[in-house]
Amino acid sequence: MNTPRPALQSAPLQRFNLLPSLELHPSRAALWLPQQATAGDWLAAPAAARQWHRQWSALLLERLQADAQPVRDLAHAATPLALAAPALLQATARHAGLLLLGKNLRLRIKRSEVSAAREALGSAAWDWVCLEGAALHPGLADARPWLRLGLAAGADLLGAGLLAQSWHDAPAPLRRRADWKLPLDAESPASREASGMTSPQACRLCLQTLHFLEPEWLSSFPTIH
């Protein structure tokens, strides 16, 4: 059953379906749309941006072939995640990744370690993970492979993989467009399966994270919680 139609038939869904270049992750854009990096200041002109994004998006949609059909059924649980603006999606990845690193964070007792983590993550994220995170996820038993990347970078990578896992069981037109909003290889088995969670489990955790960050956006999807 489709959800009601508040803002979802407007800009977010149209961008997702028809203008994927607007939300393409920079790591993918650099590889697939190299001309975007050299477009220069002229691309800042609204008319030029609209024209070129239509062309770039057409090229991207050609890559989908049979999966290029627009997403109309908004019933999949990961839809609020897939349609989230890039900044919100990145914040969701960071915070969800921190939940998976939460066991390690909550064991830190040295003042220097705590201060460094707060500075890297921000006080709000640190407090949320340490005070509320354990109720959402106990954290990975061994987070060392991810922490070697740095706290923020490790959280981002873990969270991106968790997002990819959250919509991995979605219909291809939704899943493939959503994957494009994540870093290259986020949808690889190594990244997706790092949490050890099934797709529904990953989706539930990501939605809980999204609810903490932006409950108003999630409320646009009244049948999905």
Short mmCIF file of the C-alpha atoms (twelve columns), coordinates in Angstrom:
data_MODEL
# 
_entry.id   MODEL 
# 
loop_
_atom_site.group_PDB 
_atom_site.id 
_atom_site.type_symbol 
_atom_site.label_atom_id 
_atom_site.label_alt_id 
_atom_site.label_comp_id 
_atom_site.label_asym_id 
_atom_site.label_seq_id 
_atom_site.Cartn_x 
_atom_site.Cartn_y 
_atom_site.Cartn_z 
_atom_site.pdbx_PDB_model_num 
ATOM 1   C CA . MET A 1   0.000  0.000  0.000   1 
ATOM 2   C CA . ASN A 2   1.324  3.425  -0.921  1 
ATOM 3   C CA . THR A 3   1.797  6.087  1.700   1 
ATOM 4   C CA . PRO A 4   -0.182 9.331  1.568   1 
ATOM 5   C CA . ARG A 5   1.204  12.123 -0.577  1 
ATOM 6   C CA . PRO A 6   2.414  15.051 1.477   1 
ATOM 7   C CA . ALA A 7   5.705  16.431 0.139   1 
ATOM 8   C CA . LEU A 8   6.734  13.146 -1.389  1 
ATOM 9   C CA . GLN A 9   5.260  13.759 -4.807  1 
ATOM 10  C CA . SER A 10  7.267  16.972 -5.049  1 
ATOM 11  C CA . ALA A 11  10.954 17.735 -4.974  1 
ATOM 12  C CA . PRO A 12  12.498 14.801 -3.039  1 
ATOM 13  C CA . LEU A 13  10.830 12.070 -5.065  1 
ATOM 14  C CA . GLN A 14  11.316 13.874 -8.366  1 
ATOM 15  C CA . ARG A 15  15.011 14.351 -7.687  1 
ATOM 16  C CA . PHE A 16  15.359 10.724 -6.674  1 
ATOM 17  C CA . ASN A 17  13.581 9.418  -9.766  1 
ATOM 18  C CA . LEU A 18  14.545 11.861 -12.487 1 
ATOM 19  C CA . LEU A 19  17.633 13.829 -11.412 1 
ATOM 20  C CA . PRO A 20  19.961 11.390 -9.641  1 
ATOM 21  C CA . SER A 21  23.015 13.478 -10.554 1 
ATOM 22  C CA . LEU A 22  21.888 16.087 -8.016  1 
ATOM 23  C CA . GLU A 23  22.369 13.604 -5.180  1 
ATOM 24  C CA . LEU A 24  25.128 11.418 -6.578  1 
ATOM 25  C CA . HIS A 25  27.855 10.847 -4.007  1 
ATOM 26  C CA . PRO A 26  30.987 12.862 -4.871  1 
ATOM 27  C CA . SER A 27  33.130 9.718  -5.065  1 
ATOM 28  C CA . ARG A 28  30.861 8.377  -7.795  1 
ATOM 29  C CA . ALA A 29  30.462 11.709 -9.554  1 
ATOM 30  C CA . ALA A 30  34.230 12.034 -9.889  1 
ATOM 31  C CA . LEU A 31  34.350 8.654  -11.619 1 
ATOM 32  C CA . TRP A 32  31.168 8.692  -13.675 1 
ATOM 33  C CA . LEU A 33  30.787 12.408 -14.427 1 
ATOM 34  C CA . PRO A 34  34.340 13.773 -14.691 1 
ATOM 35  C CA . GLN A 35  33.100 16.816 -16.572 1 
ATOM 36  C CA . GLN A 36  31.269 17.886 -13.417 1 
ATOM 37  C CA . ALA A 37  34.584 18.518 -11.674 1 
ATOM 38  C CA . THR A 38  35.759 20.830 -14.453 1 
ATOM 39  C CA . ALA A 39  32.473 22.573 -15.153 1 
ATOM 40  C CA . GLY A 40  33.684 25.816 -13.619 1 
ATOM 41  C CA . ASP A 41  31.773 28.762 -12.261 1 
ATOM 42  C CA . TRP A 42  29.298 28.751 -15.126 1 
ATOM 43  C CA . LEU A 43  27.568 25.772 -13.527 1 
ATOM 44  C CA . ALA A 44  26.504 28.047 -10.681 1 
ATOM 45  C CA . ALA A 45  24.035 29.715 -13.040 1 
ATOM 46  C CA . PRO A 46  20.637 28.118 -12.320 1 
ATOM 47  C CA . ALA A 47  19.690 27.690 -15.982 1 
ATOM 48  C CA . ALA A 48  23.004 26.029 -16.832 1 
ATOM 49  C CA . ALA A 49  22.817 23.771 -13.791 1 
ATOM 50  C CA . ARG A 50  19.309 22.603 -14.695 1 
ATOM 51  C CA . GLN A 51  20.333 21.894 -18.285 1 
ATOM 52  C CA . TRP A 52  23.456 19.938 -17.417 1 
ATOM 53  C CA . HIS A 53  21.920 17.993 -14.564 1 
ATOM 54  C CA . ARG A 54  19.171 16.865 -16.917 1 
ATOM 55  C CA . GLN A 55  21.835 15.571 -19.299 1 
ATOM 56  C CA . TRP A 56  23.978 14.007 -16.566 1 
ATOM 57  C CA . SER A 57  20.939 12.372 -15.016 1 
ATOM 58  C CA . ALA A 58  19.892 10.961 -18.381 1 
ATOM 59  C CA . LEU A 59  23.323 9.323  -18.651 1 
ATOM 60  C CA . LEU A 60  22.981 7.886  -15.162 1 
ATOM 61  C CA . LEU A 61  19.505 6.538  -15.822 1 
ATOM 62  C CA . GLU A 62  20.827 4.788  -18.929 1 
ATOM 63  C CA . ARG A 63  23.097 2.812  -16.583 1 
ATOM 64  C CA . LEU A 64  20.013 1.449  -14.828 1 
ATOM 65  C CA . GLN A 65  18.558 -0.013 -18.029 1 
ATOM 66  C CA . ALA A 66  15.422 -1.931 -17.011 1 
ATOM 67  C CA . ASP A 67  15.682 -0.581 -13.457 1 
ATOM 68  C CA . ALA A 68  15.301 3.032  -14.618 1 
ATOM 69  C CA . GLN A 69  11.536 2.955  -14.103 1 
ATOM 70  C CA . PRO A 70  10.512 5.552  -11.505 1 
ATOM 71  C CA . VAL A 71  9.825  4.569  -7.925  1 
ATOM 72  C CA . ARG A 72  6.116  4.989  -7.185  1 
ATOM 73  C CA . ASP A 73  5.505  2.495  -4.394  1 
ATOM 74  C CA . LEU A 74  6.749  4.131  -1.199  1 
ATOM 75  C CA . ALA A 75  5.873  1.221  1.055   1 
ATOM 76  C CA . HIS A 76  9.363  -0.211 1.582   1 
ATOM 77  C CA . ALA A 77  10.576 0.534  5.097   1 
ATOM 78  C CA . ALA A 78  13.846 2.071  3.883   1 
ATOM 79  C CA . THR A 79  12.122 4.672  1.693   1 
ATOM 80  C CA . PRO A 80  12.610 7.553  4.187   1 
ATOM 81  C CA . LEU A 81  16.316 6.741  4.215   1 
ATOM 82  C CA . ALA A 82  16.631 6.424  0.458   1 
ATOM 83  C CA . LEU A 83  14.849 9.725  -0.204  1 
ATOM 84  C CA . ALA A 84  16.662 11.702 2.499   1 
ATOM 85  C CA . ALA A 85  18.709 14.680 1.392   1 
ATOM 86  C CA . PRO A 86  22.442 13.920 1.073   1 
ATOM 87  C CA . ALA A 87  23.383 15.896 4.194   1 
ATOM 88  C CA . LEU A 88  20.786 14.074 6.289   1 
ATOM 89  C CA . LEU A 89  21.813 10.738 4.823   1 
ATOM 90  C CA . GLN A 90  25.455 11.436 5.657   1 
ATOM 91  C CA . ALA A 91  24.517 12.383 9.220   1 
ATOM 92  C CA . THR A 92  22.496 9.180  9.505   1 
ATOM 93  C CA . ALA A 93  25.457 7.140  8.283   1 
ATOM 94  C CA . ARG A 94  27.803 8.830  10.773  1 
ATOM 95  C CA . HIS A 95  25.465 8.319  13.737  1 
ATOM 96  C CA . ALA A 96  24.505 4.760  12.794  1 
ATOM 97  C CA . GLY A 97  28.181 3.928  12.416  1 
ATOM 98  C CA . LEU A 98  28.832 5.382  15.851  1 
ATOM 99  C CA . LEU A 99  26.209 3.055  17.301  1 
ATOM 100 C CA . LEU A 100 28.204 0.134  15.917  1 
ATOM 101 C CA . LEU A 101 31.349 1.587  17.497  1 
ATOM 102 C CA . GLY A 102 29.479 2.381  20.685  1 
ATOM 103 C CA . LYS A 103 30.896 -0.414 22.834  1 
ATOM 104 C CA . ASN A 104 34.397 0.889  22.287  1 
ATOM 105 C CA . LEU A 105 33.345 4.485  22.913  1 
ATOM 106 C CA . ARG A 106 31.579 3.687  26.163  1 
ATOM 107 C CA . LEU A 107 34.678 1.905  27.460  1 
ATOM 108 C CA . ARG A 108 36.844 4.984  27.053  1 
ATOM 109 C CA . ILE A 109 37.636 6.441  30.448  1 
ATOM 110 C CA . LYS A 110 40.864 8.392  29.933  1 
ATOM 111 C CA . ARG A 111 40.139 12.100 29.870  1 
ATOM 112 C CA . SER A 112 42.373 12.589 26.847  1 
ATOM 113 C CA . GLU A 113 40.561 9.867  24.870  1 
ATOM 114 C CA . VAL A 114 37.144 11.219 25.775  1 
ATOM 115 C CA . SER A 115 38.143 14.770 24.852  1 
ATOM 116 C CA . ALA A 116 39.579 13.645 21.521  1 
ATOM 117 C CA . ALA A 117 36.423 11.681 20.699  1 
ATOM 118 C CA . ARG A 118 34.163 14.591 21.638  1 
ATOM 119 C CA . GLU A 119 36.189 16.896 19.437  1 
ATOM 120 C CA . ALA A 120 36.099 14.480 16.498  1 
ATOM 121 C CA . LEU A 121 32.390 13.708 16.737  1 
ATOM 122 C CA . GLY A 122 30.799 16.689 18.429  1 
ATOM 123 C CA . SER A 123 29.358 16.663 21.930  1 
ATOM 124 C CA . ALA A 124 25.782 15.908 20.840  1 
ATOM 125 C CA . ALA A 125 26.764 12.772 18.916  1 
ATOM 126 C CA . TRP A 126 29.069 11.599 21.696  1 
ATOM 127 C CA . ASP A 127 26.407 12.078 24.384  1 
ATOM 128 C CA . TRP A 128 23.758 10.310 22.307  1 
ATOM 129 C CA . VAL A 129 25.913 7.255  21.667  1 
ATOM 130 C CA . CYS A 130 27.154 7.011  25.234  1 
ATOM 131 C CA . LEU A 131 23.854 7.706  26.982  1 
ATOM 132 C CA . GLU A 132 21.291 6.162  24.628  1 
ATOM 133 C CA . GLY A 133 23.245 4.076  22.148  1 
ATOM 134 C CA . ALA A 134 23.461 0.866  24.164  1 
ATOM 135 C CA . ALA A 135 19.668 0.582  24.171  1 
ATOM 136 C CA . LEU A 136 19.674 0.669  20.368  1 
ATOM 137 C CA . HIS A 137 22.718 -1.514 19.661  1 
ATOM 138 C CA . PRO A 138 25.368 -3.033 21.936  1 
ATOM 139 C CA . GLY A 139 28.153 -2.194 19.513  1 
ATOM 140 C CA . LEU A 140 30.483 -4.453 17.574  1 
ATOM 141 C CA . ALA A 141 32.522 -6.880 19.633  1 
ATOM 142 C CA . ASP A 142 35.680 -5.915 17.755  1 
ATOM 143 C CA . ALA A 143 35.738 -2.443 16.265  1 
ATOM 144 C CA . ARG A 144 39.501 -2.251 15.754  1 
ATOM 145 C CA . PRO A 145 39.478 -2.652 11.940  1 
ATOM 146 C CA . TRP A 146 37.221 0.384  11.659  1 
ATOM 147 C CA . LEU A 147 38.895 2.476  14.323  1 
ATOM 148 C CA . ARG A 148 42.179 2.171  12.446  1 
ATOM 149 C CA . LEU A 149 40.614 4.461  9.849   1 
ATOM 150 C CA . GLY A 150 39.986 7.120  12.493  1 
ATOM 151 C CA . LEU A 151 36.879 7.479  14.595  1 
ATOM 152 C CA . ALA A 152 34.846 9.646  12.239  1 
ATOM 153 C CA . ALA A 153 36.004 7.890  9.043   1 
ATOM 154 C CA . GLY A 154 35.376 4.456  10.552  1 
ATOM 155 C CA . ALA A 155 31.881 5.469  11.643  1 
ATOM 156 C CA . ASP A 156 31.118 6.914  8.207   1 
ATOM 157 C CA . LEU A 157 32.193 3.726  6.429   1 
ATOM 158 C CA . LEU A 158 30.334 1.427  8.811   1 
ATOM 159 C CA . GLY A 159 27.229 3.586  8.604   1 
ATOM 160 C CA . ALA A 160 27.269 3.726  4.810   1 
ATOM 161 C CA . GLY A 161 27.445 -0.055 4.687   1 
ATOM 162 C CA . LEU A 162 24.577 -0.292 7.158   1 
ATOM 163 C CA . LEU A 163 22.457 2.011  4.996   1 
ATOM 164 C CA . ALA A 164 23.204 -0.097 1.921   1 
ATOM 165 C CA . GLN A 165 22.150 -3.170 3.887   1 
ATOM 166 C CA . SER A 166 18.967 -1.421 5.050   1 
ATOM 167 C CA . TRP A 167 17.573 -1.196 1.509   1 
ATOM 168 C CA . HIS A 168 19.342 -4.214 0.002   1 
ATOM 169 C CA . ASP A 169 16.056 -6.155 -0.153  1 
ATOM 170 C CA . ALA A 170 14.185 -3.244 -1.784  1 
ATOM 171 C CA . PRO A 171 13.069 -3.318 -5.430  1 
ATOM 172 C CA . ALA A 172 15.956 -2.561 -7.778  1 
ATOM 173 C CA . PRO A 173 14.738 0.914  -8.912  1 
ATOM 174 C CA . LEU A 174 14.820 2.068  -5.281  1 
ATOM 175 C CA . ARG A 175 17.917 0.166  -4.196  1 
ATOM 176 C CA . ARG A 176 20.167 1.141  -7.077  1 
ATOM 177 C CA . ARG A 177 19.292 4.846  -6.952  1 
ATOM 178 C CA . ALA A 178 19.768 4.854  -3.180  1 
ATOM 179 C CA . ASP A 179 23.155 3.148  -3.476  1 
ATOM 180 C CA . TRP A 180 24.311 5.998  -5.711  1 
ATOM 181 C CA . LYS A 181 23.919 8.405  -2.789  1 
ATOM 182 C CA . LEU A 182 26.532 6.446  -0.808  1 
ATOM 183 C CA . PRO A 183 30.324 6.257  -1.280  1 
ATOM 184 C CA . LEU A 184 31.772 3.896  -3.859  1 
ATOM 185 C CA . ASP A 185 31.677 0.260  -2.717  1 
ATOM 186 C CA . ALA A 186 29.347 0.956  0.215   1 
ATOM 187 C CA . GLU A 187 27.028 -1.665 -1.246  1 
ATOM 188 C CA . SER A 188 29.768 -4.286 -1.531  1 
ATOM 189 C CA . PRO A 189 29.206 -7.401 0.635   1 
ATOM 190 C CA . ALA A 190 32.202 -6.513 2.816   1 
ATOM 191 C CA . SER A 191 30.706 -3.128 3.707   1 
ATOM 192 C CA . ARG A 192 27.064 -4.170 3.842   1 
ATOM 193 C CA . GLU A 193 27.620 -7.215 6.012   1 
ATOM 194 C CA . ALA A 194 30.127 -5.697 8.448   1 
ATOM 195 C CA . SER A 195 27.395 -5.162 11.037  1 
ATOM 196 C CA . GLY A 196 26.220 -8.781 10.892  1 
ATOM 197 C CA . MET A 197 22.643 -7.515 10.614  1 
ATOM 198 C CA . THR A 198 19.930 -8.597 8.201   1 
ATOM 199 C CA . SER A 199 18.358 -5.993 5.938   1 
ATOM 200 C CA . PRO A 200 15.283 -5.511 8.184   1 
ATOM 201 C CA . GLN A 201 17.499 -5.210 11.258  1 
ATOM 202 C CA . ALA A 202 19.769 -2.679 9.566   1 
ATOM 203 C CA . CYS A 203 16.754 -0.734 8.350   1 
ATOM 204 C CA . ARG A 204 15.248 -0.596 11.825  1 
ATOM 205 C CA . LEU A 205 18.472 0.716  13.344  1 
ATOM 206 C CA . CYS A 206 18.914 3.318  10.613  1 
ATOM 207 C CA . LEU A 207 15.311 4.488  11.040  1 
ATOM 208 C CA . GLN A 208 15.853 4.846  14.777  1 
ATOM 209 C CA . THR A 209 18.909 6.941  13.998  1 
ATOM 210 C CA . LEU A 210 16.966 9.027  11.497  1 
ATOM 211 C CA . HIS A 211 14.237 9.587  14.084  1 
ATOM 212 C CA . PHE A 212 16.812 11.007 16.476  1 
ATOM 213 C CA . LEU A 213 18.236 13.322 13.816  1 
ATOM 214 C CA . GLU A 214 15.147 14.481 11.941  1 
ATOM 215 C CA . PRO A 215 11.804 13.208 13.260  1 
ATOM 216 C CA . GLU A 216 9.891  15.683 11.109  1 
ATOM 217 C CA . TRP A 217 11.203 14.090 7.910   1 
ATOM 218 C CA . LEU A 218 10.312 10.633 9.164   1 
ATOM 219 C CA . SER A 219 6.804  11.826 10.022  1 
ATOM 220 C CA . SER A 220 6.205  12.348 6.286   1 
ATOM 221 C CA . PHE A 221 6.018  8.562  6.049   1 
ATOM 222 C CA . PRO A 222 3.217  7.756  8.525   1 
ATOM 223 C CA . THR A 223 3.047  4.042  7.681   1 
ATOM 224 C CA . ILE A 224 6.783  3.517  8.202   1 
ATOM 225 C CA . HIS A 225 8.297  3.479  11.684  1 
# 
